[in-house]
Amino acid sequence: MKEYKIIKKSFWKKDDVFEDALNQFSREGWEVKSAIGDNHGNFSKVILERDKNRM
């Protein structure tokens, strides 16, 4: 079974802060499933996925 998480990049949040957050989620076993942009090359939301019953 999978579980999902949606994270948002706030308007004022810098790219490096958002990148750090993504890297932390990656260390916790999350993988990027989809990214949603704003048509200007900026990501506004990222959908993460991981196995719910991981060990």
Secondary structure, 3 states (H helix, E strand, C coil): CEEEEEEECCCCCCHHHHHHHHHHHHHCCCEEEEEEECCCCCEEEEEEEEECCCC
